[in-house]
Amino acid sequence: MNGNAAHAIQAPREEAAGAWLKILSKYRQPRFGRSAFELFVTVLPFVAFSAGAYVSLSQQFWPGLILILPAAAFLLRLFMIQHDCGHGSFFARRGLDSWTGRVIGVLTLTPYDYWRRAHAAHHASAGNLNERGVGDITTLTVAEYHRLSWSGRLAYRLYRHPLVMFGIGPAWLFLFKQRLPFGMMRSGALPWFSTMTTNLAIAVVTALMIWAVGLVPFLLIHLPIVLLAGAAGVWLFYVQHQFEETHWSKAEAWRFPEAALHGASHYDLPLVLRWVTCNIGVHHVHHLSSRIPYYRLQEVLRDHPELAGIGRITLWQSLQCVRFVLWDENSGKLVSFRDATKAVTPA
């Protein structure tokens, strides 16, 4: 396809994506009562399931430890609420959103103000090949991968291995990496202040919990809850952008509306999982208009069903996404390592 023909196809797609910005603006207003209710029905079950797991352990009722799973699910849901607070879309009151996010950040081990800045950079540059590195999963092009040394290729393959990405990775991210403002070490006082005060609050809460229940019960209950929730969160973030038909382009061709709408997936989950994950699967709409509260995202799809088919992947299809690890600039798709060996790399 020559350059003029490609541009003729690309231009209407960009215009269509841009038109959605105005259409979606009417969904940006949250409902205060609904937001308060969503927070209540997330915090209360998280506390109840966590307490139930501790009681089961103290009574040596081992089947009761299954309560760790729903506790992790509700901790994940708390992170999704923190995520909306970071976008100012939960209560739409900056102070209330920020303090809600900061308090939740102690439970999710995520410094709110530091994370919010990094996540804003992700939204502002997602899909831009020249702006990779902040708040993203590292993604190389086929050409970049082929230019690596054998040790560099091995390191990238290990990084992309599911056991590392969804096992070691979440533990490293939530337990260690977020204890310092990596990526923003020279970005002023706020990332440091956010990280250090969150660390202090985590230390105080941890000390109180260990004093109340003991070190071993704390490690046996709370650590799995955090790691399971973290792994699920990393998986969701992965699937939202690392799918075959995602969108990447170089800076000169990058346009926010198109990158948002076509570079993020519609992860069409079963109803219960939609609720637990706060509709984060409607990620293409979220990226296009991040001020829409999560509980209104399904409303958008009901009113505009044509959006539901864009970037749609099912739960079963998402399992195949771990194969797609390199961006092929020739085909405009993510490809597997095996496919990359067959691809013709650009000069």
C-alpha positions as MATLAB code, in Angstrom:
seq = 'MNGNAAHAIQAPREEAAGAWLKILSKYRQPRFGRSAFELFVTVLPFVAFSAGAYVSLSQQFWPGLILILPAAAFLLRLFMIQHDCGHGSFFARRGLDSWTGRVIGVLTLTPYDYWRRAHAAHHASAGNLNERGVGDITTLTVAEYHRLSWSGRLAYRLYRHPLVMFGIGPAWLFLFKQRLPFGMMRSGALPWFSTMTTNLAIAVVTALMIWAVGLVPFLLIHLPIVLLAGAAGVWLFYVQHQFEETHWSKAEAWRFPEAALHGASHYDLPLVLRWVTCNIGVHHVHHLSSRIPYYRLQEVLRDHPELAGIGRITLWQSLQCVRFVLWDENSGKLVSFRDATKAVTPA';
ca = [
       0.000    0.000    0.000;
       1.463    3.380   -0.973;
       1.650    6.355    1.409;
      -1.321    8.228   -0.119;
      -3.615    5.198    0.147;
      -2.570    4.536    3.741;
      -3.243    8.157    4.647;
      -6.677    7.998    3.007;
      -7.615    5.085    5.256;
      -5.981    6.537    8.354;
      -7.577   10.007    8.195;
     -11.247    8.919    8.597;
     -10.223    6.616   11.453;
      -8.532    9.521   13.251;
     -11.544   11.767   12.678;
     -13.930    9.111   14.007;
     -11.822    8.608   17.123;
     -11.679   12.357   17.713;
     -15.453   12.705   17.385;
     -15.953   10.376   20.341;
     -14.269   12.859   22.672;
     -17.241   15.203   22.445;
     -19.824   12.409   22.593;
     -18.327   10.922   25.763;
     -18.047   14.221   27.627;
     -21.613   13.916   28.979;
     -20.678   10.772   30.952;
     -17.909   12.426   32.951;
     -19.983   13.532   35.925;
     -19.881   11.077   38.859;
     -22.743   10.590   41.302;
     -21.530   11.288   44.834;
     -23.907    8.849   46.504;
     -23.041    6.083   44.080;
     -19.307    6.658   44.603;
     -19.687    6.536   48.393;
     -21.717    3.334   48.069;
     -19.098    1.744   45.804;
     -16.398    2.542   48.341;
     -18.473    1.100   51.207;
     -19.288   -2.182   49.436;
     -15.595   -2.646   48.672;
     -13.997   -1.766   52.014;
     -16.451   -3.725   54.169;
     -16.073   -7.096   52.350;
     -12.290   -6.659   52.191;
     -12.132   -6.205   55.960;
     -14.633   -9.020   56.570;
     -12.892  -11.583   54.355;
      -9.450  -10.674   55.719;
     -10.681  -10.963   59.314;
     -12.350  -14.271   58.486;
      -9.072  -15.643   57.146;
      -7.250  -14.594   60.337;
      -9.935  -16.183   62.531;
      -9.776  -19.402   60.500;
      -6.015  -19.544   60.919;
      -6.243  -18.938   64.674;
      -8.782  -21.771   64.978;
      -6.732  -24.003   62.677;
      -9.726  -24.253   60.353;
      -7.638  -24.604   57.225;
     -10.519  -24.576   54.686;
     -11.298  -21.074   55.905;
      -8.077  -19.832   54.336;
      -9.946  -19.841   51.031;
     -11.194  -16.437   52.212;
      -7.807  -15.101   51.103;
      -9.088  -15.252   47.503;
     -12.124  -12.947   47.901;
     -10.055  -10.681   50.159;
      -7.518  -10.340   47.318;
     -10.355   -9.655   44.860;
     -11.644   -6.787   46.999;
      -8.125   -5.410   47.481;
      -7.869   -5.365   43.684;
     -11.182   -3.518   43.602;
      -9.822   -0.984   46.089;
      -6.912   -0.381   43.733;
      -9.371    0.278   40.912;
     -11.107    2.872   43.084;
      -7.702    4.407   43.832;
      -7.152    4.456   40.061;
     -10.355    6.450   39.499;
      -9.364    8.826   42.306;
      -6.106    9.424   40.455;
      -8.077   10.542   37.412;
     -10.326   12.778   39.522;
     -13.321   10.778   38.363;
     -14.488    9.069   41.558;
     -15.924   11.949   43.585;
     -14.815   14.730   41.162;
     -13.691   16.684   44.222;
      -9.950   16.983   44.079;
      -9.251   16.966   47.804;
     -11.639   14.115   48.548;
     -10.387   12.058   45.616;
      -6.761   12.606   46.605;
      -7.172   11.706   50.260;
      -9.290    8.682   49.411;
      -6.557    7.572   47.023;
      -3.809    8.185   49.582;
      -5.533    6.145   52.282;
      -6.231    3.275   49.866;
      -2.596    3.499   48.747;
      -1.486    2.330   52.178;
      -3.489   -0.877   51.677;
      -2.429   -1.380   48.047;
       1.231   -0.464   48.786;
       0.988    2.186   46.059;
       2.124    5.781   46.807;
      -0.810    7.741   45.428;
       0.720   11.026   44.227;
       3.782    9.332   42.741;
       1.627    6.706   41.010;
      -0.847    9.325   39.754;
       1.907   11.279   38.016;
       3.378    8.146   36.411;
      -0.065    6.976   35.321;
      -0.850   10.367   33.789;
       2.325   10.043   31.717;
       1.129    6.613   30.578;
      -2.208    8.037   29.429;
      -0.517   10.914   27.637;
       1.853    8.698   25.665;
       0.297    5.216   25.371;
       1.000    3.808   21.909;
       3.768    6.325   21.146;
       6.909    4.435   20.170;
       9.046    7.470   20.988;
       7.625    7.905   24.485;
       7.935    4.431   25.985;
       9.183    3.838   29.494;
       6.890    5.535   32.026;
       4.038    3.496   33.455;
       4.212    0.945   30.639;
       5.118   -2.675   30.142;
       8.372   -2.580   28.202;
       7.647   -3.415   24.567;
      10.302   -3.646   21.856;
       9.814   -3.589   18.116;
      10.926   -6.552   16.033;
      13.788   -4.470   14.629;
      14.942   -3.405   18.093;
      14.851   -6.998   19.324;
      16.947   -8.227   16.403;
      19.552   -5.534   17.105;
      20.058   -6.747   20.682;
      22.965   -8.929   21.716;
      22.184  -12.519   22.674;
      22.241  -11.522   26.349;
      19.859   -8.638   25.663;
      17.448  -10.964   23.873;
      17.642  -13.433   26.753;
      16.912  -10.676   29.280;
      13.883   -9.511   27.271;
      12.598  -13.074   26.911;
      12.931  -13.606   30.666;
      11.172  -10.295   31.367;
       8.317  -11.352   29.099;
       8.016  -14.874   30.515;
       4.628  -15.332   32.259;
       6.252  -16.584   35.481;
       8.296  -13.392   35.675;
       5.632  -11.021   34.365;
       2.801  -12.256   36.597;
       4.728  -13.916   39.432;
       8.015  -12.238   40.283;
       7.009   -8.948   38.644;
       4.053   -8.053   40.898;
       6.025   -8.980   44.029;
       8.922   -6.773   42.907;
       6.625   -3.913   41.921;
       4.394   -3.719   44.988;
       6.791   -4.856   47.718;
      10.032   -3.211   46.570;
       9.957   -0.955   43.512;
       7.208    1.337   44.777;
       9.138    2.003   47.971;
      11.201    4.540   45.992;
       9.973    6.901   43.231;
      11.802    5.162   40.387;
      11.460    7.087   37.142;
      10.865   10.350   39.036;
      13.931   10.580   41.241;
      14.603   14.112   39.946;
      11.014   15.251   39.483;
      10.739   17.389   42.583;
       9.653   16.788   46.149;
       6.135   15.417   45.593;
       7.042   11.899   44.342;
       9.495   11.535   47.245;
       7.074   12.910   49.820;
       4.258   10.697   48.547;
       6.439    7.594   48.563;
       8.067    8.175   51.952;
       4.847    9.092   53.778;
       3.123    6.058   52.275;
       6.039    3.888   53.378;
       5.767    5.297   56.898;
       2.016    4.657   57.012;
       2.550    1.104   55.704;
       5.161    0.504   58.409;
       2.804    1.737   61.149;
      -0.136   -0.352   59.913;
       2.107   -3.402   59.494;
       3.491   -3.026   63.019;
      -0.019   -2.731   64.467;
      -1.218   -5.784   62.547;
       1.770   -7.870   63.646;
       1.197   -6.734   67.247;
      -2.473   -7.724   66.991;
      -2.227  -11.084   65.187;
       1.454  -12.049   65.238;
       4.171  -12.091   62.577;
       3.516  -15.555   61.149;
      -0.286  -15.124   60.752;
       0.328  -11.712   59.166;
       2.728  -13.192   56.619;
       0.508  -16.215   55.934;
      -2.619  -14.124   55.360;
      -1.766  -10.611   54.255;
       1.203  -11.378   52.022;
      -0.786  -13.795   49.774;
      -3.651  -11.289   49.623;
      -1.293   -8.549   48.402;
       0.538  -10.796   45.936;
      -2.647  -12.284   44.446;
      -4.222   -8.845   44.046;
      -0.976   -7.517   42.553;
      -0.715  -10.376   40.058;
      -4.327   -9.850   38.978;
      -3.704   -6.119   38.591;
      -0.608   -6.664   36.438;
      -2.535   -9.173   34.325;
      -5.338   -6.684   33.715;
      -2.898   -3.935   32.780;
      -1.087   -6.333   30.463;
      -4.211   -7.445   28.608;
      -5.426   -3.867   28.262;
      -2.538   -2.965   25.958;
      -0.676   -6.138   24.993;
      -3.133   -7.635   22.526;
      -2.492   -8.463   18.890;
      -4.474   -5.633   17.279;
      -3.269   -2.853   19.574;
      -1.952    0.446   18.221;
       1.603    1.779   18.234;
       3.038    4.528   16.052;
       5.983    6.878   15.947;
       5.656   10.381   17.345;
       5.091   12.087   13.991;
       2.079    9.869   13.253;
       0.789    9.484   16.823;
      -2.607   11.032   17.607;
      -4.149   10.795   21.063;
      -7.760    9.900   20.115;
      -6.775    7.082   17.795;
      -4.082    5.749   20.135;
      -6.559    5.773   23.034;
      -9.460    4.148   21.226;
      -7.490    1.561   19.259;
      -4.457    1.063   21.502;
      -6.445   -0.160   24.501;
      -8.636   -3.235   24.558;
     -12.242   -3.912   25.457;
     -11.667   -6.841   27.789;
     -15.170   -8.301   27.745;
     -15.294  -10.125   31.067;
     -18.151  -12.085   32.684;
     -20.506   -9.934   34.779;
     -19.028  -10.807   38.193;
     -15.488  -10.088   37.025;
     -16.611   -6.792   35.491;
     -17.931   -5.742   38.894;
     -14.856   -6.883   40.822;
     -12.518   -5.107   38.394;
     -14.632   -1.935   38.268;
     -15.222   -2.187   34.509;
     -11.521   -1.551   33.860;
     -11.908   -3.896   30.883;
     -13.718   -1.090   29.035;
     -10.256    0.315   28.728;
     -10.478    1.883   25.293;
     -13.300    4.159   26.469;
     -11.432    4.868   29.691;
      -8.296    5.921   27.773;
     -10.295    8.135   25.464;
     -12.100    9.858   28.357;
     -10.430    9.041   31.665;
     -12.736   11.316   33.670;
     -15.681    8.943   33.207;
     -16.368    7.134   36.524;
     -15.902    3.397   36.188;
     -19.525    2.678   37.060;
     -20.647    4.658   34.003;
     -18.459    2.833   31.477;
     -21.050    0.119   30.876;
     -23.599    2.906   30.398;
     -21.432    4.207   27.559;
     -21.443    0.790   25.874;
     -25.212    0.458   26.274;
     -25.796    3.855   24.670;
     -23.154    3.351   21.968;
     -22.927   -0.390   21.189;
     -20.655    0.299   18.217;
     -17.855    0.911   20.733;
     -18.190   -2.586   22.177;
     -16.583   -4.249   19.165;
     -13.453   -2.086   19.081;
     -10.472   -4.003   20.440;
     -12.767   -6.614   21.991;
     -11.151   -9.687   23.505;
     -12.845  -12.356   25.593;
     -11.513  -14.054   28.705;
     -10.456  -17.068   26.615;
      -8.834  -14.931   23.937;
      -6.905  -12.994   26.568;
      -4.969  -16.128   27.488;
      -3.341  -15.959   24.062;
      -2.052  -12.431   24.682;
       1.047  -13.674   26.502;
       2.374  -14.797   23.095;
       2.379  -11.268   21.679;
       5.624   -9.704   22.813;
       7.076   -7.608   19.966;
       5.651   -4.831   17.822;
       6.000   -5.551   14.104;
       6.038   -2.195   12.320;
       5.510   -3.904    8.973;
       2.249   -5.643    9.845;
       1.117   -3.151   12.486;
       0.535   -5.911   15.046;
       2.071   -7.441   18.122;
       3.723  -10.740   17.245;
       5.293  -13.685   19.042;
       9.001  -14.432   19.259;
       8.488  -17.211   16.721;
       6.764  -14.867   14.277;
       9.479  -12.285   14.823;
      12.093  -14.656   13.439;
      10.107  -14.734   10.199;
       9.481  -10.997   10.014;
      11.545   -8.844    7.730;
      13.107   -6.172    9.917;
      13.136   -2.547    8.668;
      16.467   -1.083    7.647;
];
